Amino acid sequence: MVDADEQLLGCPGTGFYDVMPALIPHLGIAGTKLVDGFPQRIPSVAAQIMVTELATGTLQALVDGTWITAWRTGAVAAHSALLFGNAHPLHGEFTDVQRVGMVGLGNTAVACLHVLAAARPERLFEVMVLEYKDQHERFAERFGEFPNVRMRSVADMRELVGEKDVVVSAASHFDGDQCEPGWFAPGTTVIPIFKVGFNNLNPVFDLVCG
C-alpha cells in the first residue's frame, strides 16, 4: 500500500476538507477518502470514500465513509488513552479508575467512549463532559446503561481539564485556543483529535504523533 500525502484544505467560513489518497498496487485499486467538517451541520464531520481501478481510473465504488471514519478515529483515540493515560487502583467492583474529560460529543466521541468502556470492562471511567446545547444530555443518555461509566457535565473548560488522567477533544472547530497549560495536572494525556483548540500546548507538552 502506498499512502500519498494527506491534504487539509480550509474553505471560506469555518469548514474544512481533508483529502486522503492511497494506492494499493497488489489489489489493482486506488482510493481516496474525503472528510469534511462544518460545525453548523449534523453530523458536523462526514466522509465519502471513492475506489477506482488503478490502471484505468474506472470508478469501482463510492461509499459513505461517515460511520467508519467516526469509529476508526474514535477507536484510535481510545487506544491512545489506554496506552498513555494514567489509571489509579480501586478496591471493590472495579480494579482501577481513569478520570476522563471529553469535549465535542458527536459521533467520534461516542465511538471513543464505547471502545474505552468495552476494552476495559474492569475499569471505572469517571467521565466529565463539556456542556454544549443538548449534546451532553444525549451523550449521558447513550451511556446510561454502561456499568463502568460514571458521567457528569460542567460548563467550565478549566474544571473539565483539571485533575484528569486523559482529556479527549473531538470538537472539529474552536475559535482559538481553549485552555492554559497550567490548568492540567502533571501527567495528563491530551488527545485533540482534530488538532484545534489546544495548539498553545504544543511547546509545553511532550508530543506523540501518529
N, CA and C of each residue as an Amber inpcrd file, in Angstrom:
protein
   630
   0.8540000  -1.1980000   0.0000000   0.0000000   0.0000000   0.0000000
   0.8810000   1.2350000   0.0000000   0.5270000   2.2120000  -0.8010000
   1.2670000   3.4700000  -0.8880000   0.3480000   4.6050000  -0.4740000
   0.6780000   5.2500000   0.6380000  -0.0800000   6.4180000   1.0830000
   0.4900000   7.6620000   0.4280000  -0.3350000   8.3930000  -0.2830000
   0.0930000   9.6960000  -0.8000000  -0.0820000  10.7410000   0.2990000
   0.3700000  11.9460000   0.0500000   0.3040000  12.9940000   1.0620000
  -1.1380000  13.3980000   1.3370000  -1.4860000  13.4240000   2.6190000
  -2.7880000  13.9400000   3.0280000  -2.8060000  15.4410000   2.8550000
  -3.9380000  15.9730000   2.4090000  -4.0740000  17.4080000   2.1840000
  -5.2590000  17.9420000   2.9860000  -4.9740000  18.8570000   3.8870000
  -6.0260000  19.5080000   4.6540000  -6.2880000  20.8680000   4.0300000
  -7.5160000  21.0630000   3.5650000  -7.8700000  22.2700000   2.8200000
  -8.8830000  23.0870000   3.6260000  -8.5360000  24.3420000   3.8940000
  -9.5040000  25.2330000   4.5050000 -10.4620000  25.7560000   3.4600000
 -11.5800000  26.2950000   3.8730000 -12.5340000  26.8780000   2.9460000
 -13.1880000  28.0720000   3.6240000 -13.8510000  28.9350000   2.8640000
 -14.4630000  30.1190000   3.4750000 -15.3810000  29.7570000   4.6330000
 -15.3340000  30.5410000   5.6820000 -16.1280000  30.2530000   6.8620000
 -15.3480000  29.3780000   7.8270000 -16.0120000  28.3800000   8.3920000
 -15.3960000  27.5620000   9.4360000 -15.2370000  26.1070000   9.0260000
 -15.4660000  25.7860000   7.7780000 -15.3850000  24.3960000   7.3480000
 -13.9910000  23.9800000   6.9260000 -13.8280000  22.6790000   6.6780000
 -12.5650000  22.1650000   6.1560000 -12.8330000  20.9260000   5.3020000
 -11.8770000  20.6280000   4.4240000 -11.8570000  19.3890000   3.6550000
 -10.5090000  18.7120000   3.8860000 -10.5400000  17.4150000   4.1630000
  -9.3290000  16.6380000   4.3740000  -9.3140000  15.5110000   3.3370000
  -8.3230000  15.5320000   2.4510000  -8.2540000  14.5830000   1.3360000
  -7.1540000  13.5620000   1.6240000  -7.5010000  12.2710000   1.6280000
  -6.5650000  11.2040000   1.9890000  -6.5230000  10.1410000   0.8910000
  -5.5600000  10.2390000  -0.0220000  -5.4600000   9.2660000  -1.1170000
  -4.5030000   8.1170000  -0.7740000  -4.7090000   6.9790000  -1.4370000
  -3.8220000   5.8290000  -1.2660000  -3.8960000   4.9400000  -2.5030000
  -2.7900000   4.2500000  -2.7980000  -2.7130000   3.2710000  -3.8820000
  -2.4510000   1.9010000  -3.2750000  -3.1570000   0.8850000  -3.7920000
  -2.9370000  -0.4990000  -3.3320000  -2.6260000  -1.3340000  -4.5700000
  -1.3560000  -1.3320000  -5.0080000  -0.9980000  -1.9700000  -6.2860000
  -1.3270000  -3.4600000  -6.3620000  -1.1280000  -4.2060000  -5.2770000
  -1.3640000  -5.6540000  -5.3550000  -2.8460000  -5.9960000  -5.5080000
  -3.7220000  -5.0540000  -5.2050000  -5.1550000  -5.2490000  -5.4430000
  -5.6200000  -4.5360000  -6.7080000  -4.7330000  -3.7320000  -7.2960000
  -5.0850000  -3.0250000  -8.5230000  -6.0880000  -1.9160000  -8.3300000
  -6.0860000  -1.2960000  -7.1540000  -7.0620000  -0.2380000  -6.8960000
  -6.3830000   0.9900000  -6.2980000  -7.0570000   2.1020000  -6.4440000
  -6.6890000   3.3460000  -5.7710000  -7.8990000   3.8230000  -4.9830000
  -7.6390000   4.5240000  -3.9100000  -8.7430000   5.0070000  -3.0890000
  -8.4830000   6.4020000  -2.5710000  -9.5570000   7.1420000  -2.3880000
  -9.4710000   8.4700000  -1.7940000 -10.6150000   8.6370000  -0.7960000
 -10.2610000   9.0630000   0.4210000 -11.3010000   9.4120000   1.3910000
 -11.3250000  10.9290000   1.5460000 -12.5060000  11.5000000   1.4030000
 -12.7120000  12.9270000   1.6010000 -13.5100000  13.1240000   2.8800000
 -12.8770000  13.7520000   3.8540000 -13.5580000  14.0880000   5.1050000
 -13.8210000  15.5830000   5.1010000 -15.0430000  15.9770000   5.4150000
 -15.3420000  17.4020000   5.5030000 -16.0060000  17.7060000   6.8340000
 -15.7360000  18.8900000   7.3320000 -16.2940000  19.2960000   8.6080000
 -16.9000000  20.6790000   8.5430000 -18.1500000  20.7860000   9.0160000
 -18.8570000  22.0610000   9.0800000 -19.6190000  22.0870000  10.4040000
 -19.2070000  22.9360000  11.3550000 -19.7690000  22.8650000  12.7050000
 -21.2590000  23.1340000  12.7890000 -21.8440000  23.7980000  11.8130000
 -23.2760000  24.0890000  11.8610000 -24.1400000  22.9250000  11.3710000
 -23.5010000  21.8640000  10.8440000 -24.2240000  20.7220000  10.2750000
 -24.2840000  19.5690000  11.2760000 -25.2720000  18.7020000  11.1370000
 -25.3680000  17.4770000  11.9290000 -25.3850000  16.2750000  10.9860000
 -24.3960000  15.3730000  11.0690000 -23.2020000  15.4770000  11.9130000
 -22.2330000  16.5140000  11.3560000 -21.4240000  17.0860000  12.2280000
 -20.5150000  18.1440000  11.7840000 -19.3920000  17.6030000  10.9110000
 -19.0170000  16.3340000  11.1240000 -17.9600000  15.7030000  10.3250000
 -18.5560000  14.5480000   9.5350000 -18.3320000  14.5490000   8.2260000
 -18.8270000  13.4830000   7.3490000 -17.7030000  13.0650000   6.4120000
 -17.8930000  11.9410000   5.7330000 -16.8350000  11.4370000   4.8500000
 -17.4280000  10.6170000   3.7190000 -16.6990000  10.6010000   2.5890000
 -17.0270000   9.7630000   1.4480000 -15.7440000   9.0510000   1.0040000
 -15.8780000   7.7960000   0.5660000 -14.7370000   7.0110000   0.1080000
 -14.9680000   6.6300000  -1.3480000 -13.9900000   6.9290000  -2.2040000
 -14.0700000   6.5810000  -3.6190000 -12.9790000   5.5660000  -3.9450000
 -13.3580000   4.4730000  -4.5890000 -12.4160000   3.4320000  -5.0040000
 -12.4340000   3.3450000  -6.5290000 -11.2380000   3.3810000  -7.1430000
 -11.1310000   3.3060000  -8.6010000 -10.1550000   2.1970000  -8.9950000
 -10.2840000   1.7510000 -10.2390000  -9.3270000   0.8010000 -10.7940000
  -8.0090000   1.5250000 -11.0350000  -6.9240000   0.9420000 -10.5360000
  -5.6430000   1.6290000 -10.5620000  -5.1510000   1.9010000 -11.9820000
  -5.3290000   0.9440000 -12.8870000  -4.7620000   1.0650000 -14.2330000
  -5.5600000   1.9890000 -15.1410000  -6.8690000   2.1270000 -14.8750000
  -7.7150000   2.8670000 -15.8070000  -8.4310000   4.0590000 -15.1750000
  -8.4960000   4.1080000 -13.8370000  -9.2430000   5.1610000 -13.1710000
 -10.7380000   4.9420000 -13.1560000 -11.2000000   3.7710000 -13.6100000
 -12.6270000   3.4700000 -13.6490000 -13.1820000   3.3830000 -12.2240000
 -14.2630000   4.0820000 -11.9850000 -14.8790000   4.0830000 -10.6630000
 -15.4130000   2.6980000 -10.3200000 -15.0020000   2.1670000  -9.1800000
 -15.4590000   0.8660000  -8.7150000 -16.4880000   0.9620000  -7.5900000
 -16.3430000   1.9680000  -6.7540000 -17.2690000   2.0960000  -5.6150000
 -17.2260000   3.5100000  -5.0760000 -18.3690000   3.9610000  -4.6030000
 -18.4820000   5.2220000  -3.8830000 -19.2530000   4.9230000  -2.6030000
 -18.5980000   5.0900000  -1.4690000 -19.1130000   4.5970000  -0.1980000
 -19.2530000   5.7520000   0.7890000 -20.3480000   5.7510000   1.5330000
 -20.4870000   6.6960000   2.6400000 -19.4770000   6.3120000   3.7170000
 -18.5230000   7.1970000   3.9760000 -17.4680000   6.8890000   4.9370000
 -17.6550000   7.5140000   6.3010000 -18.8240000   8.0860000   6.5790000
 -19.0250000   8.7990000   7.8400000 -18.9300000   7.8590000   9.0380000
 -19.6040000   6.7190000   8.9560000 -19.6190000   5.7660000  10.0840000
 -18.2300000   5.2190000  10.3490000 -17.5620000   4.7370000   9.3020000
 -16.2510000   4.1240000   9.5090000 -15.2260000   5.1560000   9.9610000
 -15.3520000   6.3940000   9.5020000 -14.4340000   7.4420000   9.9430000
 -14.6130000   7.7360000  11.4250000 -15.8530000   7.8630000  11.8700000
 -16.1070000   8.1380000  13.2830000 -15.5800000   7.0150000  14.1670000
 -15.8440000   5.7740000  13.7760000 -15.4410000   4.6490000  14.6210000
 -13.9430000   4.3920000  14.5590000 -13.3510000   4.5260000  13.3890000
 -11.8940000   4.3420000  13.3050000 -11.1820000   5.4300000  14.0930000
 -11.6180000   6.6840000  13.9260000 -10.9660000   7.7890000  14.6160000
 -11.1930000   7.7010000  16.1220000 -12.4080000   7.3890000  16.5140000
 -12.6930000   7.2330000  17.9420000 -11.9200000   6.0890000  18.5690000
 -11.7690000   4.9830000  17.8340000 -11.0260000   3.8370000  18.3560000
  -9.5500000   4.1510000  18.5310000  -8.9730000   4.9060000  17.5910000
  -7.5650000   5.3020000  17.7140000  -7.3700000   6.2020000  18.9320000
  -8.2950000   7.1230000  19.1480000  -8.2120000   7.9820000  20.3340000
  -8.3160000   7.1570000  21.6110000  -9.2230000   6.1880000  21.6280000
  -9.3620000   5.3210000  22.8000000  -8.0930000   4.5100000  23.0420000
  -7.5000000   3.9890000  21.9610000  -6.2550000   3.2350000  22.0900000
  -5.1620000   4.1130000  22.7090000  -5.0720000   5.3610000  22.2710000
  -4.0770000   6.2810000  22.8270000  -4.3550000   6.5460000  24.3040000
  -5.6250000   6.7000000  24.6610000  -5.9740000   6.9280000  26.0600000
  -5.5770000   5.7490000  26.9330000  -5.7930000   4.5350000  26.4430000
  -5.4460000   3.3430000  27.2070000  -3.9310000   3.1380000  27.2580000
  -3.2470000   3.5100000  26.1790000  -1.8050000   3.2940000  26.0990000
  -1.0260000   4.3080000  26.9330000  -1.4370000   5.5710000  26.8800000
  -0.6530000   6.6370000  27.5030000  -1.2770000   7.1900000  28.7880000
  -2.5750000   7.0130000  28.9690000  -3.2480000   7.6300000  30.1100000
  -2.9950000   6.9010000  31.4160000  -2.9170000   7.6760000  32.4920000
  -2.7650000   7.0940000  33.8270000  -4.0790000   6.4640000  34.2780000
  -3.9820000   5.5520000  35.2320000  -5.1340000   4.9880000  35.9210000
  -4.7390000   4.7600000  37.3720000  -5.7290000   4.6440000  38.2480000
  -5.4640000   4.5760000  39.6780000  -6.1860000   3.3820000  40.2850000
  -5.5210000   2.6260000  41.1690000  -6.1300000   1.4080000  41.7370000
  -7.4160000   1.7110000  42.5100000  -8.3340000   0.7550000  42.4310000
  -9.5720000   0.8090000  43.2050000  -9.7580000  -0.5230000  43.9260000
 -10.5080000  -0.4920000  45.0130000 -10.8690000  -1.7220000  45.7120000
 -12.3830000  -1.8830000  45.6220000 -12.8180000  -3.0580000  45.2470000
 -14.2520000  -3.2960000  45.1390000 -14.6470000  -3.8060000  43.7770000
 -15.6940000  -3.2160000  43.2040000 -16.2660000  -3.7130000  41.9510000
 -15.2940000  -3.5880000  40.7840000 -14.4790000  -2.5370000  40.7670000
 -13.5610000  -2.2900000  39.6610000 -12.1170000  -2.3240000  40.1520000
 -11.2130000  -2.7050000  39.2350000  -9.8040000  -2.8170000  39.6160000
  -9.1070000  -1.4680000  39.6520000  -9.5400000  -0.5400000  38.7920000
  -8.9170000   0.7850000  38.7700000  -9.8870000   1.8000000  38.1730000
  -9.4520000   3.0610000  38.1940000 -10.2940000   4.1470000  37.7030000
  -9.4530000   5.0490000  36.8070000 -10.0700000   5.5590000  35.7450000
  -9.4300000   6.5410000  34.8830000 -10.3680000   7.7400000  34.7630000
  -9.8300000   8.9230000  35.0340000 -10.6290000  10.1520000  35.0060000
 -10.4620000  10.8070000  33.6390000 -11.5850000  10.9610000  32.9300000
 -11.5570000  11.3890000  31.5370000 -12.3840000  12.6670000  31.3740000
 -11.8160000  13.6620000  30.6930000 -12.5630000  14.8420000  30.2750000
 -12.8130000  14.7740000  28.7860000 -14.0350000  15.0810000  28.3430000
 -14.3720000  14.9800000  26.9240000 -15.0500000  16.2540000  26.4440000
 -14.5940000  16.7280000  25.2780000 -15.1330000  17.9300000  24.6300000
 -15.5230000  17.5600000  23.2060000 -16.6840000  18.0450000  22.7470000
 -17.1200000  17.7120000  21.3930000 -17.7460000  16.3330000  21.3860000
 -19.0560000  16.2470000  21.6000000 -19.7120000  14.9800000  21.9360000
 -20.4950000  14.3860000  20.7780000 -19.9250000  14.4660000  19.5620000
 -20.5620000  13.8800000  18.3930000 -20.2010000  12.4170000  18.2160000
 -20.2980000  11.9410000  16.9750000 -20.1150000  10.5170000  16.6860000
 -18.7270000  10.0040000  17.0620000 -17.7050000  10.8190000  16.8650000
 -16.3490000  10.3680000  17.1710000 -16.1670000  10.1670000  18.6700000
 -16.6860000  11.0780000  19.4750000 -16.5970000  10.9270000  20.9280000
 -17.4050000   9.7270000  21.4070000 -18.5650000   9.5080000  20.8100000
 -19.3700000   8.3300000  21.1480000 -18.5710000   7.0570000  20.8940000
 -17.9460000   6.9810000  19.7270000 -17.1490000   5.7930000  19.3990000
 -15.9900000   5.6310000  20.3740000 -15.3250000   6.7190000  20.7070000
 -14.1820000   6.6680000  21.6210000 -14.5820000   6.0900000  22.9730000
 -15.6630000   6.5870000  23.5570000 -16.0630000   6.1060000  24.8760000
 -16.5940000   4.6810000  24.8130000 -17.2940000   4.3230000  23.7290000
 -17.7180000   2.9380000  23.5420000 -16.5160000   2.0010000  23.6020000
 -15.4630000   2.3430000  22.8650000 -14.2840000   1.4790000  22.8040000
 -13.5890000   1.4260000  24.1600000 -13.4490000   2.5610000  24.8170000
 -12.8360000   2.5770000  26.1410000 -13.5640000   1.6390000  27.0990000
 -14.8810000   1.7980000  27.1790000 -15.6630000   1.0140000  28.1360000
 -15.6470000  -0.4730000  27.8000000 -15.6640000  -0.8060000  26.5070000
 -15.6690000  -2.2110000  26.0970000 -14.3000000  -2.8550000  26.2580000
 -13.2420000  -2.0820000  26.0040000 -11.8920000  -2.6390000  26.0710000
 -11.4450000  -2.8960000  27.5070000 -11.9610000  -2.1320000  28.4530000
 -11.5630000  -2.2720000  29.8530000 -12.8150000  -2.3650000  30.7400000
 -13.5500000  -3.4810000  30.6650000 -14.7710000  -3.5890000  31.4850000
 -14.4780000  -3.6150000  32.9820000 -13.2370000  -3.9370000  33.3410000
 -12.8690000  -3.9730000  34.7570000 -12.5020000  -2.5920000  35.3020000
 -12.4250000  -1.5970000  34.4160000 -12.0200000  -0.2470000  34.8000000
 -13.2340000   0.6710000  34.9040000 -13.2590000   1.4890000  35.9360000
 -14.2820000   2.5180000  36.0710000 -13.8030000   3.7870000  35.3560000
 -14.6260000   4.3100000  34.4620000 -14.3150000   5.5560000  33.7740000
 -15.1810000   6.6670000  34.3640000 -14.5360000   7.5840000  35.0540000
 -15.2190000   8.7690000  35.5650000 -15.0890000   9.8550000  34.5030000
 -16.1890000  10.1180000  33.8070000 -16.1590000  10.9690000  32.6230000
 -16.8360000  12.3020000  32.9270000 -16.1220000  13.3790000  32.6370000
 -16.6860000  14.7240000  32.7340000 -16.7790000  15.2890000  31.3240000
 -17.9550000  15.7790000  30.9420000 -18.1640000  16.2890000  29.5840000
 -18.5100000  17.7730000  29.6460000 -18.1480000  18.4750000  28.5690000
 -18.4220000  19.9050000  28.4940000 -19.8190000  20.1330000  27.9460000
 -20.5890000  20.9480000  28.6250000 -21.9560000  21.2400000  28.2020000
 -21.9570000  22.0510000  26.9160000 -22.7930000  21.6200000  25.9620000
 -22.9500000  22.3580000  24.6970000 -24.3080000  22.0100000  24.1150000
 -25.1780000  23.0320000  23.9980000 -26.5560000  22.8220000  23.5420000
 -27.1510000  21.6760000  24.3570000 -27.6780000  20.6240000  23.6830000
 -28.1870000  19.4750000  24.4330000 -27.3200000  18.2330000  24.2320000
 -26.1000000  18.4390000  23.6820000 -25.2340000  17.2950000  23.3930000
 -24.9060000  16.4940000  24.6420000 -24.5910000  17.1790000  25.7340000
 -24.1870000  16.4730000  26.9460000 -25.3220000  15.6210000  27.5130000
 -26.5730000  16.0800000  27.3310000 -27.7060000  15.3030000  27.8200000
 -27.8950000  14.0340000  26.9970000 -27.7940000  14.1680000  25.6760000
 -27.9420000  12.9980000  24.8120000 -26.7790000  12.0240000  24.9900000
 -25.6010000  12.5690000  25.2230000 -24.4170000  11.7480000  25.4510000
 -24.5810000  10.9260000  26.7330000 -25.0580000  11.5730000  27.7850000
 -25.2750000  10.8690000  29.0580000 -26.3320000   9.7830000  28.9220000
 -27.3920000  10.0620000  28.1790000 -28.4260000   9.0490000  27.9630000
 -27.8730000   7.8310000  27.2340000 -27.0110000   8.0780000  26.2730000
 -26.4600000   6.9840000  25.4780000 -25.6430000   6.0230000  26.3320000
 -24.9540000   6.5590000  27.3330000 -24.0830000   5.7090000  28.1490000
 -24.6720000   5.4090000  29.5290000 -25.9540000   5.6840000  29.6850000
 -26.5880000   5.4850000  30.9800000 -26.6020000   4.0540000  31.4570000
 -26.5850000   3.0880000  30.5370000 -26.6460000   1.6750000  30.9100000
 -25.2680000   1.0230000  30.9930000 -24.2090000   1.7830000  30.7710000
 -22.8680000   1.2120000  30.8390000 -22.4430000   1.1180000  32.3060000
 -22.1890000  -0.0860000  32.8110000 -21.9080000  -0.2290000  34.2470000
 -20.5990000   0.3990000  34.6820000 -19.6460000   0.5820000  33.7580000
 -18.3390000   1.1090000  34.1580000 -18.1170000   2.5500000  33.7210000
 -19.2040000   3.2690000  33.4310000 -19.1050000   4.6850000  33.0680000
 -19.9270000   5.5120000  34.0510000 -19.2960000   6.4730000  34.6990000
 -19.9680000   7.4490000  35.5580000 -19.7500000   8.8130000  34.9210000
 -20.8080000   9.5710000  34.7250000 -20.6920000  10.7910000  33.9340000
 -21.3440000  11.9720000  34.6350000 -20.7080000  13.1340000  34.4730000
 -21.3440000  14.3980000  34.8550000 -20.8710000  15.4730000  33.9030000
 -21.6300000  16.5410000  33.8110000 -21.3240000  17.6170000  32.8640000
 -20.9670000  18.8900000  33.6150000 -20.1330000  19.7180000  32.9770000
 -19.7530000  21.0200000  33.5340000 -19.7690000  22.0360000  32.3980000
 -19.8650000  23.3040000  32.7620000 -19.8850000  24.3700000  31.7590000
 -18.5440000  25.0650000  31.6270000 -17.5920000  24.7290000  32.4740000
 -16.3180000  25.4440000  32.5400000 -15.1810000  24.5560000  32.0370000
 -14.4170000  25.0420000  31.0480000 -13.3350000  24.2500000  30.4730000
 -12.2280000  23.9970000  31.4910000 -11.9410000  24.9550000  32.3200000
 -10.8800000  24.7520000  33.3030000 -11.2250000  23.6200000  34.2600000
 -12.4680000  23.5620000  34.7040000 -12.8910000  22.4600000  35.5650000
 -12.8350000  21.1280000  34.8270000 -13.1880000  21.1630000  33.5370000
 -13.2140000  19.9320000  32.7520000 -11.8230000  19.3020000  32.6310000
 -10.8000000  20.1180000  32.3700000  -9.4730000  19.5510000  32.1090000
  -8.6630000  19.3480000  33.3880000  -9.0610000  19.9740000  34.4820000
  -8.2870000  19.8700000  35.7010000  -8.3850000  18.4990000  36.3520000
  -7.2690000  18.0140000  36.8900000  -7.2170000  16.7500000  37.6340000
  -7.7510000  15.5710000  36.8300000  -7.4220000  15.5240000  35.5470000
  -7.8340000  14.4010000  34.6930000  -6.6090000  13.5730000  34.3050000
  -6.8590000  12.2890000  34.0620000  -5.8160000  11.4260000  33.5130000
  -5.7320000  11.5910000  32.0000000  -6.9030000  11.7740000  31.3720000
  -6.9890000  11.8960000  29.9150000  -7.9930000  12.9860000  29.5810000
  -7.6540000  13.8220000  28.6060000  -8.6050000  14.7890000  28.0460000
  -8.6960000  14.5080000  26.5510000  -9.9040000  14.2210000  26.0740000
 -10.1460000  13.9470000  24.6590000 -11.0170000  15.0530000  24.0890000
 -10.5460000  15.6900000  23.0260000 -11.3740000  16.6810000  22.3290000
 -11.7000000  16.1540000  20.9390000 -12.9940000  15.9530000  20.6840000
 -13.4620000  15.5740000  19.3540000 -14.1950000  16.7340000  18.6910000
 -13.9840000  17.9460000  19.1880000 -14.5720000  19.1390000  18.5690000
 -13.8220000  19.4520000  17.2810000 -14.5570000  19.7180000  16.2090000
 -13.9310000  19.9840000  14.9120000 -13.6880000  21.4670000  14.6620000
 -14.1790000  22.3200000  15.5620000 -13.9700000  23.7700000  15.3820000
 -13.9590000  24.4640000  16.7280000 -12.9720000  25.3320000  16.9110000
 -12.9250000  26.2500000  18.0380000 -12.4420000  27.6000000  17.5240000
 -12.8910000  28.6600000  18.1490000 -12.3510000  29.9890000  17.8700000
 -11.1650000  30.2250000  18.7940000  -9.9830000  29.8160000  18.3540000
  -8.7840000  29.9980000  19.1540000  -8.5800000  28.8980000  20.1760000
  -7.5150000  29.0370000  20.9540000  -7.1810000  28.0450000  21.9760000
  -8.1210000  28.1760000  23.1630000  -8.3780000  27.0260000  23.8090000
  -9.4090000  26.9610000  24.8380000  -8.8740000  26.7630000  26.2520000
  -7.6060000  26.4380000  26.3930000  -7.0570000  26.0930000  27.7040000
  -5.7040000  26.7530000  27.9100000  -5.3180000  26.8840000  29.1720000
  -3.9710000  27.2980000  29.5370000  -3.2020000  26.0720000  30.0220000
  -1.9220000  25.9860000  29.7140000  -1.1470000  24.8110000  30.1390000
  -1.2110000  24.5450000  31.6380000  -1.2760000  25.5970000  32.4450000
  -1.3000000  25.4260000  33.8910000  -2.5830000  24.8230000  34.4350000
  -3.6060000  24.6880000  33.6160000  -4.8630000  24.0930000  34.0690000
  -4.7860000  22.5820000  34.2150000  -3.7990000  21.9500000  33.5800000
  -3.7190000  20.4930000  33.5460000  -2.8620000  19.9660000  34.6850000
  -3.2840000  18.8520000  35.2610000  -2.4690000  18.1920000  36.2760000
  -1.2610000  17.5330000  35.6170000  -0.1470000  17.4320000  36.3220000
   1.0170000  16.7250000  35.7610000   0.6440000  15.2970000  35.3430000
   1.1090000  14.9060000  34.1620000   0.8530000  13.5520000  33.6780000
  -0.4180000  13.3890000  32.8690000  -1.1810000  14.4680000  32.6590000
  -2.4020000  14.3710000  31.8610000  -2.0640000  14.0690000  30.4030000
  -2.7680000  13.1280000  29.8210000  -2.6600000  12.8380000  28.3860000
  -3.7540000  13.6120000  27.6620000  -3.3690000  14.4550000  26.7030000
  -4.3210000  15.2790000  25.9530000  -4.3900000  14.7520000  24.5210000
  -5.6050000  14.4580000  24.0600000  -5.8150000  13.9000000  22.7220000
  -6.7600000  14.8290000  21.9610000  -6.2250000  15.8670000  21.2820000
  -7.0700000  16.7510000  20.4660000  -7.2190000  16.1620000  19.0590000
  -8.2870000  15.4410000  18.8150000  -8.4220000  14.6290000  17.6010000
  -8.3150000  15.4830000  16.3470000  -8.9940000  16.6220000  16.3240000
  -8.9870000  17.4700000  15.1370000  -7.9800000  18.6160000  15.2320000
  -7.1100000  18.5690000  16.2610000  -5.9620000  19.4810000  16.3510000
  -6.3730000  20.9430000  16.4550000  -7.5430000  21.2200000  16.9900000
  -7.9680000  22.6120000  17.1650000  -8.2690000  22.8590000  18.6360000
  -8.0360000  24.1000000  19.0650000  -8.3620000  24.4900000  20.4230000
  -7.2880000  24.2370000  21.4500000  -6.2240000  23.5000000  21.0700000
  -5.1900000  23.1370000  22.0350000  -3.7830000  23.3930000  21.4870000
  -3.6650000  24.1890000  20.4350000  -2.3680000  24.3830000  19.7900000
  -1.3460000  25.0630000  20.7030000  -1.8050000  25.8490000  21.6560000
  -0.8640000  26.5250000  22.5500000  -0.1770000  25.5610000  23.5150000
  -0.6340000  24.3040000  23.5730000   0.0160000  23.3180000  24.4420000
   1.2420000  22.6900000  23.7870000   1.3840000  22.8550000  22.4720000
   2.4650000  22.1710000  21.7530000   3.8570000  22.4610000  22.3070000
   4.1770000  23.7250000  22.6690000   5.5280000  23.9750000  23.1940000
   5.7400000  23.4340000  24.6060000   4.6580000  23.0380000  25.2850000
   4.7360000  22.6730000  26.7060000   4.6710000  21.1660000  26.9120000
   3.7670000  20.4950000  26.1670000   3.5500000  19.0620000  26.3270000
   4.4990000  18.2760000  25.4500000   4.8590000  17.0680000  25.8890000
   5.5560000  16.1270000  25.0150000   4.5690000  15.6470000  23.9540000
   4.9760000  15.6250000  22.6870000   4.0870000  15.2840000  21.5910000
   4.3710000  13.8730000  21.0930000   3.2880000  13.1080000  20.8830000
   3.3630000  11.8050000  20.2310000   2.4280000  11.8810000  19.0340000
   2.9710000  11.7790000  17.8280000   2.1780000  11.9460000  16.5980000
   2.0980000  10.6240000  15.8710000   0.8680000  10.2420000  15.4460000
   0.6720000   9.0050000  14.7010000   0.3130000   9.2930000  13.2640000
